[in-house]
Amino acid sequence: MSNGPLFQPFALHDLTLPNRIALAPMTRARAGTVRIPNTLIAEYYAQRSDAGLLITEATTISAEANGWNESPGIYTDEMAEGWKYTTDAVHEHGGKILLQLWHCGRASHSSFHDGEPAVAPSAIKINEEYIHTPKGKQPHEVPRPLEAAELPRGVEDYRQAAARAKVAGFDGIEVHSANGYLLDTFLQSKTNQRTDHYGGTVENRFRLLKEVVEGVTSVWPANRVGV
């Protein structure tokens, strides 16, 4: 069984993986309230480093992006240093690891943001009853629509997060653009009802993700970036 194709080395562009098994991102919420990755997180990934490729839990690109209790970030130099515990441990075991970049968008709550509302493409609330917040379960709120002039700042947050991921020793990055978080809500016509050049047509709804990919590929080669 261990000699089967699943366990054979695999060339992923310029990365040689020891096998064809990948660890999918799974939110662990072990970074504490400071959101700085720690040795407990490093131990978790080191224990799974026999997989050919690890993709980390979703990791926020800015304070604005937060929306999950005690999830890690990558928006300060201290956070990048904290992630080195993980990348060093995984590489010592012969593994490869990508950092998943995340903005929660409307899947957040004002209690994460000093009373300010979460942000989204449009002022459309999530149609679910509760969200888990630092103050316990709370009803979902109507998010604040991002102004077009704010979006370049968001793109730059992704670019800087990608740069810090490189400093932290990751082998690449993955841009989280699914599951109803910020980039996904720009893509979907149900959640994006903008009338500017970031809404309406498919090309317009895709514009923000395109700009984010262009931003992160100014830091990483395209073959080290996933979406």
ZAMAR-196135 format. One record per residue: x, y, z of N, C-alpha, C, O in turn; residue in three letters. Coordinates in steps of 0.001 Angstrom, whole numbers, plus 524288, in hexadecimal, padded with zeros to 5 digits. Layout:
N
XYZXYZXYZXYZALA/...
This chain:
227
803417FB438000080000800008000080360804E98000080247808907FD12MET/8076C805108033480AA7809BB8039C80DE680AB77FEBB8105280ED87FE41SER/80DFF806F67FB0C810D4807B47F62980D49809A17F1C680F0A80A427ED58ASN/8083A80A947F3018048480C3A7EF0D8057E811C57ED3E808A98148B7EF91GLY/802CE813727E918803A4818AC7E6E1802D681D177EAC180580821147EA6EPRO/7FF3381C777EE707FE23820977F235802F7821FA7F56980380826677F737LEU/8066381E4C7F61A80AEC81F077F98280FED820267F68581423820557F8D6PHE/80F86820E67F1698141E822027EE3D81532827E47EE1C8118D82AFF7EE8BGLN/81A14829717ED8681B4C82F0D7ED1081883831827E8708173F82EE57E49BPRO/81797836987E8DF814A8839657E4DF8172D83EB17E3FC81863841777E7B9PHE/817FB8401D7DF1081A358453A7DDBD815CC849187DCDD8130F848D37D8ECALA/8151884CB87E08C81142850E97E01481439855BB7DE318161F858DA7E152LEU/81495856477D90F817DA85A557D6B081D70859C67D8CB81FFA855D27D7C4HIS/81F6285D997DBAF824C685D357DD8D8252685B227E3258296085B267E570ASP/820C78595A7E55A820D8856ED7EA8A8209F850FD7E9F281D2A84EEF7E74FLEU/8243E84E4A7EC5982414848987EC6482189846D17F173823B78478C7F5ACTHR/81CF38447F7F10481A06842BB7F58E81B3383CF97F68981BAC839F57F2D2LEU/81BAF83B647FB8581D01835F27FCAC818AF832197FB4B819B582D707FAB5PRO/813D6833FE7FAC480F778309A7F95480B0A834037F74480B97838C77F6E8ASN/806A6831907F5E9802438345A7F3817FDD7835737F75A7F9668365F7F5BFARG/7FF038355B7FC587FB238366B8006A7FB8A83C25801FF7FFD483E2E802C8ILE/7F71683EB5802747F70684437804147F391844DD808DE7EF8B8424880963ALA/7F5308485B80C5D7F202849D2810DC7EEF084EB480F707F13A852BD80E2ALEU/7E9D184E5B80FA77E683852DA80E717E67F856B2812FC7E7888552E8176EALA/7E55285BB5811EB7E50285F95816207E09485E4E819E87DC3A85D1281846PRO/7E1B785E9C81EF47DDC385DB2822FE7DEB986185827747E2DD8616E829E5MET/7DAE6864DE828817DB8F868E082C7F7DC198665F831DE7D8DE863298336ATHR/7E039867DD834B77E1758657B839BF7E0998691383E617DF9B8672F842AFARG/7E0F186E3283DA67DFFD871FE841DE7E3828710A846947E1A98706B84AF9ALA/7E893870EF845957EC5F86FF2849BF7F0668744D84A487F4768738F84CBEARG/7EF4B878D4847FE7F32087D108480F7F245880E284C8A7F5458849884D21ALA/7EE448800E84FAF7ED37883A6853FA7EAFA888C9852107EA4D8899784D5FGLY/7E9D788C39855B47E76F89138854437EB2A894C78514B7E96E8985784E91THR/7F054893DC851CA7F41F8971684EF77F4D889553849547F722898218462AVAL/7F2DE890A2848117F2F588E7C842BD7F87E88D8C840B07F94F88D5883BF4ARG/7FC4388CFA8442E801A488BE68428F80288885FA842A7801D28838A846BDILE/8040F8839D83E468050887DF783E288091B87C698424180CC987F528434FPRO/80863877CF8448680B8C87625848F980D79870978484780CA386E3384430ASN/8100986E8984C408123F8694784BDC80E0F8650E84BBF80EFE860D3849A8THR/8096F8661A84DF58052D8624584DA8803718618C848008026885D2D84648LEU/80324865DD84521801CF8658B83F8F80614862A583C99804F785F678393AILE/80AFA863D583DE280F5A8612983B4980F1E85B4E83C408102085839838B3ALA/80DD0859C0840FD80D78854298423D8093C8518683F03809FB84D2D83D1AGLU/804D68541D83E698007E851F883B5A8022B850CC835C38012084C8D833C2TYR/804C78548D833368065F853AE82DCD80AF684FEA82D6080B4284CEA829A1TYR/80E86850038311E812E384C4C8310C810DC846B883158813048433E82ED2ALA/80CBD845CE8346680A7E84094834E58082783EA882FC48075B839F682F1BGLN/8070E8422B82C298048B840C982735808358419082291806808416181E13ARG/80D248426A8239B810CA843D581F738127883F4181C0E8156B8400481855SER/810AD83A8581D39811A383624819A980E6A83699814B780FA48341D810C9ASP/80A47839C4814DB8074883AC38100D80ABD83D9280C2280E5B8406180D9AALA/8099983CCA8071E80CD583F3F8032280C7E845218032D8105D847CD8022CGLY/807DB84736804578071084CDF804578033984E48808A87FF1084BE98091FLEU/804A38522180BC9801258542780FCF7FF4B8599380E358026085CBA80C4ALEU/7FA4A85AA980EFC7F82B85FEB80E537F61286196813A37F2D485EE1815F1ILE/7F7E4865FB8158D7F67E8678B81AD77F0B88690981B447EDFA869D281765THR/7EF11869618201F7EA0E86BC2821537E9D08714481F0B7EDD8873C381E3BGLU/7E51C8731F81E067E4728786781BF77E6D587C5E81FBA7E5FD87C2582475ALA/7E9D58800081D837ED00883A6820927EBE58892F81EBD7EC8588A6881A21THR/7EA4088C8B8225C7E851891AD820CE7ECB48955181F157F10E895308211FTHR/7EB5F8989A81B347EF2889C16818B97EF568A17681B467F2CD8A49481A16ILE/7EBA78A29481EC17EB5F8A7B8821457E7CB8A748825FA7E4FB8A36D82695SER/7E7EA8AB3F8294E7E4418AB5082DB57DEA48ABA082BBC7DB208A94B82E0CALA/7DDC98AE76827837D8948AED98252B7D68F8A987823617D1D78A8A182335GLU/7DA268A6078220D7D8B78A0EC81FEC7D6FB89D08824147D4D0898EF822CBALA/7D7E889E438290D7D6BB89A8882D397D0E48999882DB87CDB889D1182CB8ASN/7CF87894D382F487CA0F89382830167C95688E33832907C50A88C0B83298GLY/7CDA288C14834AC7CD7A886E28371D7D0B28873A83C167D5108893D83C07TRP/7CE988854D840547D150885A5845547D698882E3845317D6EB87E42843F0ASN/7DAB4885C38467D7DFF0883B28476F7E260880F9842BA7E5CC87DA584356GLU/7E0A08825F83E0E7E346880738395A7E83D883A28387F7E8868881983A42SER/7EC2E88173835D27F12188442835257F0D888859830DE7ED6B8883982D7FPRO/7F48E88C01831187F50288FFF82D147FA6488FEF82A977FDDE88D0782C33GLY/7FB00893478268C80007893EC823EC800A9899AF8226A802D089AE981E4BILE/7FEC189D3A825CF7FEDB8A2CB824748028B8A601827D08027C8AACE82786TYR/805BD8A37882AFC809DE8A64582DC980EF18A32082D5880EE689E7982C20THR/8134A8A5CB82E5E8184C8A31182E4C8188389EEA8328E81AF889AD8831D5ASP/815F589FE683702815E689C0C83B40813068971B839998148D892C983B0EGLU/80EF7897BA836A280C2089329834AA80F7C89009830E180F8A88B3B8310EMET/81243892BD82D7B815C589006829DB819EF88CF982CD781B248888682B78ALA/81C1F88F5C830EA8200288CA48342581D93887E3836C782009883C48371CGLU/818BE88872838A6816228841283B268154A87F7B837838159D87AFA83929GLY/8143388099832848136887C6382EC0818718795C82D9F8183E874F582BB1TRP/81CF287BB682ED4821DF878EE82DDF82252874028312C824E38704782F8DLYS/81FE0873E7835C781FC186F09838CE81D7386AA28358481F668663D83586TYR/8193C86BEB832B081684867FA82F8B819A58667F82AB981A7A861DD829BBTHR/81B6686A56827B781E2E86902822E38233F8661982411824A88627182147THR/825F9867B18282B82AC8864E68299C8299785F3F82B1182C5785BAD82964ASP/8257D85E6D82E31824308592582FEF8229B855AE82B5C824358512882B0FALA/81F73857CE827C881DBC854BA82346822598537081FBA822D984F0281DEBVAL/825B18574081EBD82A308564781B5782E158527481DCA8308F84F6881B04HIS/82E9E8529C822EE8320F84ED78258B830308493D824CF8334B84592824EAGLU/82B0A8489B82410828C7843718231A828608423A81D468263483E3281BCEHIS/82A688459C819F982A61844AA814588256C8462D8118F824A4844AF80D0EGLY/821FA8492C8143081D0C84A9D811CD81D3A84FD380EF382105852C080F5AGLY/81916850ED80C1581859855F180968813368584A80B5180F748557380C49LYS/8130B85D8080BDB80E7985FEE80E3280D418652F80B9D810B98686480AB4ILE/8083C865F680A788064086AD9808548030086DA180C778009286B1880FBFLEU/802EF872D280C547FFBA875ED80FDB7FACF877B580D097FB18879F8808CDLEU/7F64F876B080F637F1688787980D0C7F00687DE880F097EFC487EC7813C2GLN/7EF238818F80B737EE0A8870780CB57E82A887F480CB27E5638861D8093ALEU/7E64588ADF810AB7E0A388AF6811DB7DED18905E813507E1738932B81634TRP/7DA4B891D58114E7D765896698132D7D1C9894998140B7CF30892E181060HIS/7CFE8894F9818E67CAB8892E681A2E7C64B89607817BC7C211893EA816D6CYS/7C72F89B00816A57C30989E228145E7BE5189E72817F47BEDD89F7381CA0GLY/7B9AB89D96815C77B4DA89E1F818D67B423899B881CC87B0CB89A1682038ARG/7B7388959381C567B6FA891438201C7BA16892AF824FA7BD0A88F8482711ALA/7B95E89770826B57BBE88998082B587B7C689C6482E807B31A89BC982D8BSER/7B97F89F868323F7B5D28A20F835DB7B8818A6DC838187BD4B8A70D83878HIS/7B5668AAB8839927B79C8AF8E83B9C7BADB8AEBB8408D7BE478B1E7841B7SER/7B9DB8AA90843757BCDD8A9A1848407C2848A822847167C5CE8A84B84A97SER/7C3B08A6AF842427C9208A5D1840AC7CBD18AAEB83F327D0978AB0683E9BPHE/7C8DA8AF2883E957CAE48B3EF83C347C9948B8CF83F677C8708BCF183D38HIS/7C9C18B84D844897C8D58BCD3848037C3B78BF8E846CD7C3638C45984704ASP/7BFB98BC83845877BA928BEB3844907B9798C04883F007B5018C17D83DB0GLY/7BD7E8C05083BA27BCA98C1A5836267BA7F8BCE08333F7BBEF8B87883488GLU/7B71F8BDA382F6A7B4DC8B92482CAE7B8DC8B647829557BCCF8B87F827B9PRO/7B7C28B15B828567BAD78AE6A8248A7B9FA8B0C181F1E7B6438B3AF81E42ALA/7BD7A8AF6981B777BD2A8B1A6816347BBC68AD7A812387BC998A8D181316VAL/7B9A68AF4080DD57B7C88ABB1809BE7B7258AED8804B77B7B18B39F804C5ALA/7B5FE8AC338005D7B4EB8AF2B7FB997AFD98B24F7FBF47AF7C8B69D7F9D8PRO/7ABEA8B01B7FEA97A6CE8B2AA7FF0B7A4A18B1E78048C7A6778AE8D80777SER/7A0C48B4FD805EC79E7C8B4DF80B3279A668B08C80B97795BD8B19180C37ALA/79C428ABB680B36798CF8A72280B5F79A9D8A39280FBD79F128A1C480FBCILE/7972F8A28F813747987589F768181679869899A7816D279574897E581376LYS/79BAC896B68198179B9889100819087966B88EEE81B17794938908F81F39ILE/7941F88B5F8183378F0D88932819A378FBA8847081D3378DF58802281BFEASN/7924D885568218B792DD88160825A1791F18841582AD479245888DD82B2EGLU/790C78810482EE678F1288376833C079387885CF836E37931F88A3D838B6GLU/797D1882E28378E79BCF8849383B417A14E88443838F87A25A8816783540TYR/7A4C18875483B5A7AA60886EE83A777AD02886A983FCB7AB4A889378437EILE/7B12888396840327B42B8834C8450B7B808887DC845297BB23888848418CHIS/7B7D588AF7849487BB0288FA8849B17BE0988FA284ED77BD3B88C2985211THR/7C17D8936E84FA77C426893C7854B37C06989495859477C1DA893C485DCAPRO/7BB9E8962F858187B7A8896F985C297B381892B485C2A7AF388936E85E39LYS/7B4D488E3B859D57B11A889F5859877ADEA88A23854877AF2088D1C850F2GLY/7A9D4886EF8544B7A689886C184FA17A38188BD684F0B7A10C88DB9852B8LYS/7A3BE88E0684A487A10F892F18492379E1F8926C843F079FA588F5284098GLN/79A0389564843467975D8956483E3079AEF897B0839FA79E1089B2B83B12PRO/79A78895C38354179D4889829830E179B6289DBB83012796E789F068313DHIS/79EDC8A10082E0D79DB68A68882D3D79E0C8A7EB827707A0578A50E82454GLU/79BC48AC428261679C418AE42820BA7A1B78B08B820197A33C8B3E782330VAL/7A4B78AED981C367AA038B0DF81B817AA078B639818DD7A6218B7EA8169DPRO/7AE758B8CC819327AF348BDCD816897B1748BCD9811157B5718BA3681095ARG/7AF018BEEC80D067B13A8BE40807C67B6748C125807507B6E48C5B0808D5PRO/7BA508BE848053D7BF5B8C0FD8044D7BEE78C4EE7FFDB7BC768C3D47FBDCLEU/7C13A8C9768008C7C16C8CD467FC547C5A58CBA47F86F7C9838C92F7F9E4GLU/7C4E08CD027F38E7C8A68CB867EF817CE1B8CD857F0D47D1FD8CAED7EFAFALA/7CE688D2237F33D7D37C8D4657F4917D64F8D14A7F8CC7DB0B8D1D87F96CALA/7D3758CE047FBB97D5E18CAD27FFC97D8438C5C57FDAC7DB9D8C37280036GLU/7D69B8C4187F9297D81C8BEE97F74B7DDEA8BE677F6107E0188BA377F6FCLEU/7E0938C26F7F4067E6408C1EA7F35E7E9158C0D77F8837ECFF8BE0C7F895PRO/7E7228C3067FCC97E97C8C1DE801DD7E8DE8BC138032D7EC808B9A980534ARG/7E4578B9D88020B7E3928B44B802FF7E7318B0ED7FFBA7E9548AD0F801A1GLY/7E7E28B2667FAC67EB858AF927F7607F10C8AFDF7F99D7F3E58ABFF7F99BVAL/7F28B8B4767FB867F7BC8B5157FDD27F84E8B1D1802C37FC8F8AFDB803DCGLU/7F4168B132805C87F44A8ADC180A5F7F5988A827808C07F8B28A58980B54ASP/7F3428A658804887F4848A119802947FA328A0D1800D77FCE889D03801FATYR/7FBFF8A4D37FE1B801658A4C07FC378053C8A4A8800C1809048A1AF800B0ARG/804478A7E7804B0807C58A7F480931807918A2D180C3280B8F8A0FB80E26GLN/802F28A08180C918028589B6680F1E805A98974A80C25808418940080E82ALA/8056889782806FD8087C893E2803C780E4E894AD804B381146890E8804FBALA/80FEC899968052A8157389AB08062A81717898A880B8281B578967A80C13ALA/813C48995980F6B81517897588149F815298915B814B08182B88EFD81799ARG/811DA88EEF8117D811F988936811218173F8875480F0D8193B88346810B5ALA/8197488A3F80B7B81EA1888DF80973822C48898280DB3826268862680E52LYS/8228088DC88109B8262488EA7814EE825B188A45818FB829968889681B3FVAL/820DE88875819D681FEC8846781DC3821CC87F0581C10821E787B6881F3BALA/8234587E6E81724825808797E81562821BE875C7812C6823048713081219GLY/81D1E8779D811458196A8742B80E9B81B50872E78091C81E91875AA806E4PHE/8193486EA7806F781AA086CFB801B38171086F497FD8D817F786E857F8E3ASP/8130E872147FF2E80F638747E7FB9E80AA6876437FEA980A87875F080375GLY/806B7878267FBD2801F787A127FE557FD2B878237FB657FD79876907F6DCILE/7F8BE8784C7FE197F3B0877597FB9F7F01587BD27FD1A7EF9D87D1B801B6GLU/7ED8687E357F9487E9CA8826B7FA367E46D87FFA7FB207E24D87D677F7AAVAL/7E240880C97FFC77DD1D87EA18010D7D8F5881E47FE4B7D83E8867D7FF7FHIS/7D63687F757FA907D23D882487F7957CD4987EFE7F7267CB0D87E707F2EDSER/7CB9687CCD7FB9E7C7078795E7FBA17C3F187A27800A47C54087D78803DDALA/7BFCE877088013F7BD0C8764C806397BA8187B358086D7B9A687B8780D25ASN/7B94687F06805247B66D88394806F57B9B3887B1809AA7B79488B3180C31GLY/7BEE4887538092A7C23C88B5E80B637C2E788FC58075B7C06C88FAB8033ETYR/7C63489392808847C60D89879805917C67D897C57FFAD7C321899A27FCC8LEU/7CA8E895217FDDC7CB5B894C47F8387C6EA891C27F59D7C54C893197F14ALEU/7C4F588DC07F82F7C09A88AC37F6097BBB688E227F5957B8CC88DAC7F1CAASP/7BACC891857F96F7B616894C47F9307B670898DF7F4E17B26989AB17F2FATHR/7BB2B89A5D7F34E7BBAC89DBF7EEB67BA5F89AB97E9BE7B83D89CF57E60EPHE/7BB9C895BA7E99A7BAAF892957E4E77B4E7891617E4117B324890E87DF9DLEU/7B1F6890E17E84E7AC9988EF67E7FB7A8B9893697E7207A8E0897597E9E2GLN/7A545892C77E34F7A16B896E87E22F79D83897957E69D79B4589BCC7E730SER/79CA5893927E9BC798E5893FF7EE0E79AF2897937F261797E889A3F7F4F9LYS/7A00D8979D7F3237A25A89ABD7F7567A4F889FB77F5557A62C8A3367F867THR/7A5D78A00E7F04A7A82E8A4B27EDE97A40F8A7687EA8F7A2E58A5B17E639ASN/7A1E48AB9E7EC9B79DF58AE9A7E9B779FE08B4297E8B779CD78B7E47E89CGLN/7A4F88B4947E7FE7A7608B9A47E6FE7A5F98BB8E7E1857A4A58B8807DE0CARG/7A64E8C0B37E0DE7A5538C30C7DBC07AA3D8C5957D9887AA078C8077D566THR/7AEB08C5067DC3F7B3938C7267DA337B66C8C2F07D7197B4178BEF27D5C8ASP/7BB628C3BE7D5E97BE378C00B7D2977C0298BB3C7D58C7C3568B8447D37EHIS/7BE478BA6F7DA5E7BF348B5927DD397BA2D8B2637DDC87BA0D8AE9E7E0C4TYR/7B60F8B3D67DAF97B1228B1077DB467AE798B0C27D6027AFEF8B3777D250GLY/7AA7E8AD657D5C07A7838ACEF7D0E17A94C8A85C7CD9C7A7C28A3ED7CEA5GLY/7AC7E8A9527C9B47AE368A52F7C62A7B1EF8A1687C8EB7B4238A29A7CD05THR/7B28C89CDB7C68D7B645899067C8A67BBBA89B637C8E47BE8A89AAE7CCBAVAL/7BD3589E347C4C17C2648A0967C49D7C31E8A4737C91D7C74A8A4A47CB7FGLU/7BF1D8A77C7CA457BF798AB397CE8B7BFA58A88B7D3DF7C2A58AA1E7D749ASN/7BC798A48A7D4967BC6F8A1C77D99B7C19089EE17DA7D7C32589E077DEF3ARG/7C42189D627D64B7C92B89AAF7D6967CDB289E7A7D7757D1FF89CCF7D8D0PHE/7CCCB8A3837D6B37D1038A75A7D69F7D44F8A7487DBA27D91B8A7737DB56ARG/7D1D18A70B7E0367D4D18A74B7E5127D8568A2867E5A77DCE78A3137E70ELEU/7D65189DE47E49A7D99A899337E4EC7DE228998C7E1107E285898107E25ALEU/7DD1D89B7E7DC597E13F89C1F7D8767E58089FBF7DA867EA2489EA47D9EBLYS/7E3F08A4127DCF57E7C58A7C27DF0D7EAD08A55E7E3927EF7C8A65D7E423GLU/7E8388A23D7E6C77EAED89F9C7EB167EEF789BBB7E8F67F36089B837EADEVAL/7ED75898B87E5107F120894F47E2C77F5C0897C47E0507FA34896087E0D6VAL/7F4BD89C0A7DDAA7F90889F177DB777FC948A1297DFCE801588A1587DF2EGLU/7FA448A2B47E42B7FD618A4AC7E886800E58A0817EAE4805898A16B7EBC2GLY/7FEB089BF47EBEC801DC897E97EE86805CD895787EACB809E68939C7EC7CVAL/80498895747E5B08086C8935F7E1FB80CA7897557E0A581039896207DDA9THR/80C4D89C047E2CD810C789F967E290814D089E2A7E6BB8193E8A0077E698SER/8133E89ADA7EA6A816AE899127EEA1818788937B7EDBD81D0F8923B7EE70VAL/814D8890247EC31815DD88A987EB4881542889607E56E8121288BD47E2CCTRP/81843885A47E36281734883DA7DE12811E88812C7DDE08102887EF97E1C7PRO/80F5B881577D96280A0F87F417D8E8809B7879827DA66805A6877BF7DC45ALA/80DF5876877D99780DC4871017DAD880E2D86FDF7E0B980E1A86B5B7E260ASN/80E9A874077E3D380E8A873657E9928099C875DF7EBED80949876A17F0AAARG/805C6877207E893800F7879A27EA5F7FC4D8765C7E8AA7FBE5874CB7E423VAL/7F8CA8755C7EC5F7F3DE872C47EB387EF5B8764C7ECB27EFFE87A0A7EFA6GLY/7EAD0875127EA9D7E605877E87EBF37E1E8873E17ED4B7DD7C875477EE90VAL/
